[in-house]
Amino acid sequence: MHWEQVERNAVKLAERTPGCDVEVARLFAILHDCKRQNEGSDRLHGERAAEFARELHDKGMLEIDLEQLAKLKYAMQFHNAGMVSDDPTIGVCWDADRLDLPRVGTRPVADLLCTQAGKEAIGGGDSLHDRANQGYCCPQNQCRRGYPHK
């Protein structure tokens, strides 16, 4: 599932990104596409997911503080807007999602990645990708997600 891969990516990126709030990044992974109405063009799904996160928080179902909620909502609301961020948490959220773009036939572009760890992950065999996807390779050692291996 997409959200599971995004969560794996987020945890690995967070380990290598000082200042990242891994709890927010993991919540982003789980919730960012939860209000998607279709797999095609649904430009407002991030805004709906952000509103849903606020509702969950208001009901006491997300045990995060208001600053964390604000970052989570922002990351969800704008995750598909083609933006970059220098905030470590938002950057990890967006990179974790973008690193899974090959699932829909799109290769991540370094200029649209926010973190150094994210950029290294697409840079030709960095071990982040290999560790995150162990056992996920084709017999010819070409990754099914389109990334070359060392």
N, C-alpha and C positions, 0 to 999 in steps of 0.2 A: 504494500500500500504506500501511496505517495507520502502521507503524513509520517509514516514510520521511517522512511528514508530521510525525510527532512529532519526528523528528530535525531537520527544517527549522525547526520551531517552537522547539526547544531551542536551536539555534545563534543564532537571532534574539533570543530572550529572554536568553540568556547574554550577548550583546553589550551588552545594556542593564541587566544585573543585576550590580553589583559584588560580587565574592566568589564568584561561581558557578564551579564546576569544570566546564568545558565537556566535558572528557573523560568524567567521570562521567555528565553529562547525555546525551551521545551514546550511551554504553553502555546507559543506561536505555532510551532510545528503541528501540534494537535488541532488547533482551532482555525488556522488561517484560511482554510478552504471549506470550512464546515457549512457555510451558507451559500456555497456555489450551487446555482440552479441548473447549470449544464456544463459540460466539459469544453464547450466552444467559447464563444465570447460572452462573458458575464462580468463586465467591468465593475459592477457594484458589489461583487461578492465580498471583497475585503472590508468595505464599509459595513455591510451587514454582519460580518464576523466580529468587527470591532464593537458594534452595538450589542451583540450577543455576549461578548466578554464582559461588557459593563453590566448587563443584566445578571450574569452569573455572579459577578462580584457583589452586586447589590443584594443578592440573595444569600451571600455568605458562602458561595460555592467555589470561589477562587480566593484562596488565602494569601493574597499579595497586598502590598500597600498601594496607596494612590499613585505614587511615582512609578511603581512597576506597572500598574494598570495603564497609566498614560503612555508608557513606552510600548506596551503590548498593543494597545489600540492603534497607536500611530504606525507601528510596524505592520499590522494587519491591514489598516486602511490604505496604505500606500505601497504594499508589497508588489503590486503588479503595474505600478506607474512608471517603471523604468528609471527610478531615481537611485542615487547612492547616498550613503550616510557615513559620517565619520564617528558616529556614536557606536561604541563597540557592540552593544547589545542589538541595536537595530541592524547594524551591519551583519552580524552573525545570523540574525533571522533571515534577512534577505538573501545572503549568500547561501545559506543552507537550502533554501527553496530553489534558488537559481542553479545550484549544482545538480539538481534533479531534473533540469530541463530536457536532458536527452530522452527522458521517458516519452516526450511528445515530439521528438525529432528536432529539437533545437539545441545547439551547442552553446554553453555559457561563454560569454565574452568578458575578457578581463576588465575592460573599461567599465562594465556594469557590476563588477564585484567590489565590495566595500572593504574587505579585510585582506591583510597580507596572506593569511592562511587560506582564504578562498582563492586568491590569485595563484598561490602555489599549488593548490589542488588541481588546477587545470593546466599547469605548466609542464606537462610531459612526464608523468610518472612520479610525482611527489607521493611520498608514502601515505599521506592522509587519505587519498582516494583508495589506495590499495588496502589499507587497514579497514576503511569503512565498508568495502565491498569484497572482502575475502570470500573466495569461492564463487564469485559471480562473473567468471570469465568464460569466454568461448574456448573451445578446444585449441584454436590457433593462437591463444594468448592475446586475443583482441577483445577488450572489454565490451560487453553488450551495451554499455552506456556510451560507447564511442570514444573512450579515453585510451590513449596508448599506454602501454606498460614499459617499464625499463627493460 
